[in-house]
Amino acid sequence: MLDFHFTISLPIFCMPDISPEILAKYEPVIGLELHAQLLTNTKAFCSCKAGYSDIPNATVCPICLGHPGTLPVLNTKHVEMAVLLGLATQCSIRPISAFARKNYFYPDLSKGYQITQFNDPICYQGNVTIEIEEGSMKQIGITRIHLEEDAGKSLHDIDIDTLVDFNRAGMPLLEIVSEPDMRSAAEAYRYMVTMRQLVRYLGICDGNLEEGSLRCDANVSVRLKGNSVFGTKTEIKNLNSFRNVEKAISYEIERHIALIESGGEVRQVTMQWDASAQCTKEMRSKEQAHDYRYFQEPDLGYVRIEETMIAQQKDQLPELPLAMKLRLQQHYGIPGYDAGILTEDKDLALFFEHTCSLLSVQSKERYKFVSNWVLTEILKILSDRKVGIAQAEMIQPKAIAEIVDLFADEKISSKIAKEVFAEYVSTGISPNEYVSQKGLMQISDREEVERIVLSALEGEEENIEKYRSGKNNLMGYFISKVMKASGGKANPRLVNELLTQHLQ
């Protein structure tokens, strides 16, 4: 038997630089389709374990492999999670919906069709608010959220051939289709970040783009500003990072404009983003709905949503990310930047609030100290150890509250605070206990600090005269001398104040 090998060369689209004036003539029109893989225990239509496995084809059965004669059974959690997301995005929930077969051939779709929803998605006509920039909001419409199953994963190995791992086949998905309401790549980026936050807050998807549990397809077209008619769109498939979403959309917008300006015509095709070449490539001509020969899935009945399920899912709704961000700003008086980073991870925001509740004095000044500590020292530890705050058991709110109180009460300096934190993370010792054992308490008695300052200034008449004649950089020298004389324990604020007073 002869083996035939062939390579398909995909067209790469490069275009000339486009002036800002030409770009400004056009308005991009962008819609995103997100596929969220759900955190259920089992797959959508069988009892196989859901989730990632590094052993290929280890979590499969005749149902998810599409063997003849097997019958799917709907996973109730799949439906409940769809309703929860629908409620969080202000969608209408359809009381009765059906599954359809989407027919197409691909090696990773063993049964030759995908079970999905078509004419009557379970959730429809919703919206989500995104923050384009600090304090500037925009509402993006949600066309539909529907139930479906995932396909397997093709692994293209040049030396061997295409290999297929079916562990992912049958995984429960929600497809979230936005309205074409976004008008820039930056808005699309913000929308995707917002949706990832949302599914993570709801606990229905881990949002891991690298592992493919959240995937994005972007539909892009352009039109002259003021024109209400949509241009011809192209779809960019399987974007696997936020930056790639933004870069691919920006590139495709410019490619469309360059084509139109040169007298060419945009064709409705499916593109892929080549991250190494930083450009789009054509994959295939764009399919239409009739190409998939949709028809109602005969092996599954209707999905019926009772009011009791809706009520139960409403009770499960947490505070949503944007609402939490605005509340943290208002209640704790922290800047929008701080609140934005804290609420990127719900667990981190809850850690911040728990720490604030344990402070000896409730004040916005101390809340800001907590925020600073979380965003600098704690995030650095989490980044170094590649864990989230929920997994970092060595860091507890009580200890951070103790450190902030010690610093705010001027019992330790910022330098000592970092030493205390490092010792706490390493050994678990209480910050209060460590400061007491090591005698690290800061000297904040005014008379005592003044005595140390005057002692340090003795014999410095020449440098004092130089300072008074305008050499202000000598202040650092004097501060260093006082701190050394105090063993690093003198209150830095008092040292600066008293030095200024005596040097003048």
Disulfide bonds with the S-S distance in Angstrom:
none
